[in-house]
């Protein structure tokens, strides 16, 4: 049985013990870890007692990926060129509008622009490959011609990723963790493309039909660990992988909150963590905002909770608002001398 699991108790307080460890080379520190088992109660222990291999994974700085460093929280701006995405479906379907939105996100601080041509909202149907390419490739080409910001292609399909990479995409962001299309991982490996792998239970069509786990935190961790091992075996370096616990993808509200409370566990995978919770349904339920566009305050609260656990990348709809929130969080946490990112 896998385990034990080690969750660093992430802190940002300016009063830091001399023997505290830096979490993933970032802005959080820890001197205590929670030890988790599937068949026993959790307990706390000093970080000094960590096994050497886990200590290294939890502390080694994450190297830059697709030109992005992870010594500070980074923003991935969402660009849905779809007619039916849950929050902004149709808003950027026109290529000219999509490009203008990409430029605005880059100007407001997005470290990466995530272009997607297939809605993965609950109940969404699969889009034909030709249609997905027609939606995404021209927009990516236009962005790359005029904007230096790195671009990710949000797709589950090798042909779509290939078309996007040909015109300038720098990273593959797959909500299926490179399990949907058997040709996608080999393509990424052969072309040296970094990837973001997300956990999802089921497909977009079925994922919210009574999702269940033995232990959602450990089940998601084990799944991501197995995917990392499989991808490394195919030739994708661990340093080229970002992990995403998949908030809202085959999870109930209770599952989502459990993952958010324990995000620091995923640093043990040795890869940067992406948090994609922007405007999602559970935020609407908790903040009583049925309209997705009204969920910006709740999305900012969740994003900052993730940053306080060392999450390196935030995938968001509202780039300017998120950047402003990060600046204020940094100033409140580290003082007036903290330079804005």
DOVEXRO-63658 format. One record per residue (C-alpha): residue number from 1; residue in three letters; x, y, z. Coordinates in Angstrom, 3 decimals. Example, Ala and Ser with C-alpha at 12.3 -4.5 7.8 and 13.67 -1.06 7.14 Angstrom:
BEGIN
REC    k    r        c1        c2        c3
REC    1  ala    12.300    -4.500     7.800
REC    2  ser    13.670    -1.060     7.140
***
This chain:
BEGIN
REC    k    r        c1        c2        c3
REC    1  unk     0.000     0.000     0.000
REC    2  unk     1.476     3.422    -0.965
REC    3  unk     2.545     5.762     1.766
REC    4  unk     3.372     7.378     3.986
REC    5  unk     2.582    10.748     2.452
REC    6  unk     4.165    13.987     3.644
REC    7  unk     2.295    17.283     3.561
REC    8  unk     4.454    20.294     4.430
REC    9  unk     2.630    22.754     6.674
REC   10  unk     3.285    25.804     4.519
REC   11  unk     3.821    29.166     6.176
REC   12  unk     4.649    32.694     5.076
REC   13  unk     5.067    34.479     8.409
REC   14  unk     8.014    36.865     8.582
REC   15  unk     9.071    35.323    11.910
REC   16  unk    10.811    32.288    10.483
REC   17  unk    12.838    29.757    12.497
REC   18  unk    16.477    29.417    11.501
REC   19  unk    16.063    25.728    10.674
REC   20  unk    12.939    26.158     8.537
REC   21  unk    13.040    24.739     5.026
REC   22  unk    12.106    26.685     1.907
REC   23  unk     9.207    25.073     0.061
REC   24  unk    10.046    24.243    -3.564
REC   25  unk    12.458    27.165    -3.758
REC   26  unk     9.513    29.558    -3.466
REC   27  unk     8.035    32.041    -1.018
REC   28  unk     6.718    29.621     1.629
REC   29  unk     8.658    27.867     4.386
REC   30  unk     7.932    24.909     6.628
REC   31  unk     9.398    23.281     9.693
REC   32  unk     6.592    20.762    10.254
REC   33  unk     5.008    18.108     8.061
REC   34  unk     1.767    16.218     8.399
REC   35  unk     2.322    12.492     7.884
REC   36  unk    -0.643    10.823     6.170
REC   37  unk    -1.514     7.138     5.806
REC   38  unk    -4.476     5.422     4.217
REC   39  unk    -4.980     3.150     7.215
REC   40  unk    -3.897     5.278    10.187
REC   41  unk    -4.541     8.684    11.719
REC   42  unk    -2.353    11.563    10.507
REC   43  unk     0.226    13.086    12.807
REC   44  unk     2.721    15.948    12.790
REC   45  unk     6.494    15.609    12.824
REC   46  unk     9.460    17.972    12.474
REC   47  unk    10.555    18.572     8.899
REC   48  unk    14.068    17.637    10.007
REC   49  unk    12.870    14.017    10.227
REC   50  unk    11.851    13.797     6.570
REC   51  unk    13.378    11.027     4.453
REC   52  unk    16.146    12.511     2.325
REC   53  unk    14.436    11.864    -1.016
REC   54  unk    11.207    13.550     0.103
REC   55  unk    13.101    16.431     1.689
REC   56  unk    14.763    17.028    -1.668
REC   57  unk    11.484    16.928    -3.574
REC   58  unk     9.850    19.352    -1.167
REC   59  unk    12.685    21.856    -1.149
REC   60  unk    14.490    21.840    -4.495
REC   61  unk    13.693    24.982    -6.547
REC   62  unk    11.483    24.255    -9.527
REC   63  unk    13.458    25.110   -12.683
REC   64  unk    11.997    27.455   -15.308
REC   65  unk     9.583    25.826   -17.723
REC   66  unk     8.594    27.265   -21.126
REC   67  unk    10.553    30.360   -20.141
REC   68  unk     8.637    30.859   -16.882
REC   69  unk    10.350    30.905   -13.490
REC   70  unk     8.594    29.733   -10.342
REC   71  unk    10.250    31.821    -7.644
REC   72  unk     6.978    33.810    -7.434
REC   73  unk     3.319    33.019    -8.212
REC   74  unk     2.599    33.141   -11.941
REC   75  unk    -0.663    33.713   -13.797
REC   76  unk    -1.975    31.656   -16.700
REC   77  unk    -4.657    33.606   -18.529
REC   78  unk    -7.579    31.637   -19.972
REC   79  unk    -8.488    32.217   -23.617
REC   80  unk   -11.470    30.077   -24.573
REC   81  unk   -12.103    30.224   -28.310
REC   82  unk   -15.254    28.165   -27.911
REC   83  unk   -18.963    28.912   -28.257
REC   84  unk   -19.939    27.012   -25.103
REC   85  unk   -17.422    27.254   -22.244
REC   86  unk   -19.119    27.488   -18.849
REC   87  unk   -18.033    31.035   -17.966
REC   88  unk   -17.187    32.946   -21.131
REC   89  unk   -18.438    30.723   -23.944
REC   90  unk   -18.688    32.728   -27.170
REC   91  unk   -17.112    35.874   -25.723
REC   92  unk   -13.828    35.302   -27.589
REC   93  unk   -15.012    33.035   -30.402
REC   94  unk   -14.226    35.716   -32.985
REC   95  unk   -10.455    35.529   -33.743
REC   96  unk    -9.990    39.307   -33.658
REC   97  unk   -11.661    39.543   -30.250
REC   98  unk    -9.631    36.572   -29.030
REC   99  unk    -6.380    38.247   -30.065
REC  100  unk    -7.348    41.507   -28.389
REC  101  unk    -8.128    39.642   -25.178
REC  102  unk    -4.786    37.809   -25.357
REC  103  unk    -2.957    41.117   -25.717
REC  104  unk    -4.841    42.578   -22.761
REC  105  unk    -4.004    39.573   -20.577
REC  106  unk    -0.325    39.804   -21.528
REC  107  unk    -0.265    43.515   -20.726
REC  108  unk    -1.902    42.885   -17.346
REC  109  unk     0.655    40.334   -16.225
REC  110  unk    -0.199    36.901   -17.605
REC  111  unk     2.943    34.742   -17.691
REC  112  unk     1.231    32.333   -20.092
REC  113  unk    -1.862    32.411   -22.309
REC  114  unk    -3.840    29.170   -22.347
REC  115  unk    -5.759    28.728   -25.615
REC  116  unk    -8.547    26.155   -25.706
REC  117  unk   -10.964    25.185   -28.456
REC  118  unk   -12.990    22.488   -26.688
REC  119  unk   -15.179    23.148   -23.677
REC  120  unk   -14.560    20.709   -20.835
REC  121  unk   -17.415    21.952   -18.653
REC  122  unk   -19.543    19.221   -17.049
REC  123  unk   -21.668    17.573   -19.730
REC  124  unk   -19.690    18.967   -22.677
REC  125  unk   -19.424    16.813   -25.794
REC  126  unk   -16.179    16.072   -27.639
REC  127  unk   -15.284    18.501   -30.440
REC  128  unk   -14.094    17.164   -33.791
REC  129  unk   -10.339    17.501   -34.307
REC  130  unk   -10.677    19.642   -37.438
REC  131  unk   -12.988    22.066   -35.671
REC  132  unk   -10.702    22.331   -32.648
REC  133  unk    -7.692    23.058   -34.866
REC  134  unk    -9.642    25.653   -36.848
REC  135  unk   -10.557    27.425   -33.616
REC  136  unk    -7.126    27.396   -31.974
REC  137  unk    -4.286    27.357   -34.518
REC  138  unk    -5.051    30.703   -36.239
REC  139  unk    -5.414    32.471   -32.885
REC  140  unk    -2.144    31.015   -31.595
REC  141  unk    -0.379    32.031   -34.804
REC  142  unk    -1.684    35.590   -34.458
REC  143  unk    -0.621    35.798   -30.811
REC  144  unk     2.842    34.400   -31.507
REC  145  unk     3.396    36.877   -34.343
REC  146  unk     2.963    39.896   -32.068
REC  147  unk     3.116    38.845   -28.391
REC  148  unk     6.137    37.297   -26.666
REC  149  unk     4.171    35.726   -23.799
REC  150  unk     4.413    31.908   -23.770
REC  151  unk     1.345    30.062   -25.045
REC  152  unk    -0.171    26.774   -23.949
REC  153  unk    -2.631    24.701   -25.953
REC  154  unk    -5.455    23.331   -23.834
REC  155  unk    -6.258    20.061   -25.585
REC  156  unk    -6.556    16.297   -25.147
REC  157  unk    -5.634    15.508   -28.759
REC  158  unk    -2.274    14.986   -30.434
REC  159  unk    -3.298    16.436   -33.804
REC  160  unk    -4.533    19.630   -32.154
REC  161  unk    -1.348    19.926   -30.102
REC  162  unk     0.783    19.375   -33.208
REC  163  unk    -1.052    22.090   -35.139
REC  164  unk    -0.735    24.455   -32.179
REC  165  unk     2.944    23.709   -31.651
REC  166  unk     3.648    24.244   -35.350
REC  167  unk     2.356    27.820   -35.108
REC  168  unk     3.977    28.649   -31.779
REC  169  unk     2.493    26.908   -28.716
REC  170  unk     5.058    26.282   -25.970
REC  171  unk     3.248    23.831   -23.668
REC  172  unk     0.484    21.220   -23.754
REC  173  unk    -2.168    21.573   -21.046
REC  174  unk    -4.283    18.405   -20.956
REC  175  unk    -7.264    17.980   -18.626
REC  176  unk    -6.997    14.220   -19.183
REC  177  unk    -3.379    14.019   -18.042
REC  178  unk    -2.273    12.736   -21.464
REC  179  unk    -4.479     9.645   -21.210
REC  180  unk    -7.171    10.506   -23.786
REC  181  unk    -5.052    10.271   -26.937
REC  182  unk    -2.228     7.689   -26.889
REC  183  unk    -0.263     9.749   -29.436
REC  184  unk    -0.127    12.924   -27.338
REC  185  unk     2.556    11.969   -24.806
REC  186  unk     4.936    10.562   -27.450
REC  187  unk     4.504    13.768   -29.463
REC  188  unk     5.371    15.902   -26.444
REC  189  unk     8.380    13.710   -25.684
REC  190  unk     9.740    13.692   -29.225
REC  191  unk     9.445    17.479   -29.537
REC  192  unk    10.669    18.376   -26.048
REC  193  unk     7.369    20.026   -25.164
REC  194  unk     6.569    20.613   -21.494
REC  195  unk     3.155    19.460   -20.309
REC  196  unk     0.603    20.188   -17.627
REC  197  unk    -1.200    17.056   -16.454
REC  198  unk    -4.522    17.372   -14.665
REC  199  unk    -6.450    14.793   -12.672
REC  200  unk   -10.048    14.162   -13.689
REC  201  unk   -12.386    11.363   -12.731
REC  202  unk   -14.313    10.403   -15.859
REC  203  unk   -14.787    12.547   -18.962
REC  204  unk   -16.421    15.974   -19.240
REC  205  unk   -19.604    14.200   -20.315
REC  206  unk   -19.751    12.024   -17.186
REC  207  unk   -17.416    13.442   -14.530
REC  208  unk   -20.022    15.054   -12.287
REC  209  unk   -22.275    11.992   -12.092
REC  210  unk   -21.731    11.000    -8.472
REC  211  unk   -17.902    11.129    -8.262
REC  212  unk   -16.476     9.018    -5.431
REC  213  unk   -13.048     8.379    -3.894
REC  214  unk   -11.582     6.257    -1.138
REC  215  unk    -9.545     9.296    -0.079
REC  216  unk    -9.713    12.165    -2.568
REC  217  unk    -6.425    13.759    -1.490
REC  218  unk    -4.355    10.596    -1.628
REC  219  unk    -6.178     9.152    -4.639
REC  220  unk    -5.446    12.263    -6.708
REC  221  unk    -1.845    12.328    -5.471
REC  222  unk    -1.282     8.680    -6.408
REC  223  unk    -2.847     9.165    -9.833
REC  224  unk    -0.626    12.150   -10.598
REC  225  unk     2.448    10.315    -9.290
REC  226  unk     1.691     7.372   -11.579
REC  227  unk     1.189     9.671   -14.564
REC  228  unk     4.496    11.438   -13.883
REC  229  unk     6.293     8.089   -13.743
REC  230  unk     4.650     6.983   -16.993
REC  231  unk     5.562    10.210   -18.783
REC  232  unk     9.138    10.130   -17.515
REC  233  unk     9.306     6.591   -18.877
REC  234  unk     8.264     7.940   -22.279
REC  235  unk    11.017    10.537   -22.273
REC  236  unk     9.345    13.624   -20.771
REC  237  unk    11.578    15.012   -18.039
REC  238  unk    10.060    15.492   -14.586
REC  239  unk    11.328    19.080   -14.822
REC  240  unk     9.049    19.559   -17.853
REC  241  unk     5.845    18.564   -16.042
REC  242  unk     3.329    20.752   -14.186
REC  243  unk     0.676    19.053   -12.049
REC  244  unk    -2.946    20.093   -11.549
REC  245  unk    -5.224    18.368    -8.993
REC  246  unk    -8.221    19.127   -11.205
REC  247  unk   -10.570    21.183    -9.058
REC  248  unk   -14.128    20.649   -10.307
REC  249  unk   -13.291    17.738   -12.599
REC  250  unk   -15.090    14.732   -11.164
REC  251  unk   -15.255    16.262    -7.687
REC  252  unk   -18.008    17.326    -5.331
REC  253  unk   -17.823    20.524    -3.321
REC  254  unk   -16.442    18.504    -0.391
REC  255  unk   -13.775    16.966    -2.639
REC  256  unk   -12.760    20.383    -3.946
REC  257  unk   -12.457    21.864    -0.464
REC  258  unk   -10.434    18.892     0.794
REC  259  unk    -7.985    19.335    -2.086
REC  260  unk    -7.725    23.073    -1.491
REC  261  unk    -6.983    22.503     2.196
REC  262  unk    -4.191    20.084     1.311
REC  263  unk    -2.611    21.576    -1.802
REC  264  unk     0.841    21.641    -0.237
REC  265  unk     0.865    17.817    -0.310
REC  266  unk     1.337    17.952    -4.079
REC  267  unk     4.762    19.592    -3.755
REC  268  unk     5.907    16.080    -2.895
REC  269  unk     5.526    15.178    -6.570
REC  270  unk     8.558    17.352    -7.305
REC  271  unk     6.802    19.445    -9.977
REC  272  unk     5.208    22.910   -10.061
REC  273  unk     1.522    22.985    -9.095
REC  274  unk    -1.182    24.679   -11.156
REC  275  unk    -4.471    25.656    -9.529
REC  276  unk    -7.433    26.083   -11.858
REC  277  unk   -10.449    27.080    -9.788
REC  278  unk   -11.432    30.331   -11.475
REC  279  unk   -15.206    30.998   -11.507
REC  280  unk   -16.049    27.329   -10.956
REC  281  unk   -19.379    26.031    -9.724
REC  282  unk   -18.341    25.343    -6.146
REC  283  unk   -17.313    29.002    -5.817
REC  284  unk   -20.768    29.989    -7.023
REC  285  unk   -22.404    27.660    -4.523
REC  286  unk   -20.369    28.908    -1.573
REC  287  unk   -20.578    32.603    -2.499
REC  288  unk   -24.181    32.405    -3.717
REC  289  unk   -23.278    33.734    -7.168
REC  290  unk   -25.078    31.655    -9.800
REC  291  unk   -23.721    33.867   -12.594
REC  292  unk   -20.125    32.796   -13.341
REC  293  unk   -19.036    36.355   -14.140
REC  294  unk   -19.931    37.375   -10.573
REC  295  unk   -17.489    34.882    -9.035
REC  296  unk   -14.371    37.048    -9.308
REC  297  unk   -14.130    37.804    -5.546
REC  298  unk   -14.521    34.137    -4.680
REC  299  unk   -11.994    33.154    -7.328
REC  300  unk    -9.462    35.607    -5.904
REC  301  unk    -9.969    34.216    -2.404
REC  302  unk    -9.324    30.672    -3.593
REC  303  unk    -6.298    31.761    -5.637
REC  304  unk    -4.686    33.463    -2.641
REC  305  unk    -5.390    30.424    -0.466
REC  306  unk    -3.452    28.399    -3.034
REC  307  unk    -0.571    30.866    -3.118
REC  308  unk    -0.338    30.644     0.678
REC  309  unk     0.400    26.930     0.173
REC  310  unk     3.065    27.595    -2.438
REC  311  unk     1.039    26.988    -5.620
REC  312  unk     3.213    28.274    -8.438
REC  313  unk     0.667    28.950   -11.194
REC  314  unk    -2.916    30.225   -11.173
REC  315  unk    -5.108    29.552   -14.201
REC  316  unk    -7.628    32.390   -14.216
REC  317  unk   -10.168    34.259   -16.292
REC  318  unk    -9.492    37.591   -14.564
REC  319  unk    -5.816    38.371   -15.012
REC  320  unk    -5.725    42.039   -13.980
REC  321  unk    -7.757    41.392   -10.841
REC  322  unk    -5.596    38.411    -9.894
REC  323  unk    -2.380    40.356   -10.378
REC  324  unk    -3.716    43.167    -8.181
REC  325  unk    -4.710    40.659    -5.499
REC  326  unk    -1.241    39.075    -5.613
REC  327  unk     0.425    42.478    -5.218
REC  328  unk    -1.665    43.267    -2.153
REC  329  unk    -1.135    39.794    -0.709
REC  330  unk     2.603    40.153    -1.145
REC  331  unk     2.661    43.611     0.431
REC  332  unk     0.510    42.486     3.373
REC  333  unk     2.647    39.372     3.868
REC  334  unk     6.150    40.790     3.354
REC  335  unk     5.721    44.506     3.980
REC  336  unk     5.853    47.722     1.996
REC  337  unk     9.351    46.969     0.688
REC  338  unk     8.079    43.954    -1.254
REC  339  unk     8.435    44.799    -4.934
REC  340  unk     5.370    44.011    -7.057
REC  341  unk     5.726    41.329    -9.714
***
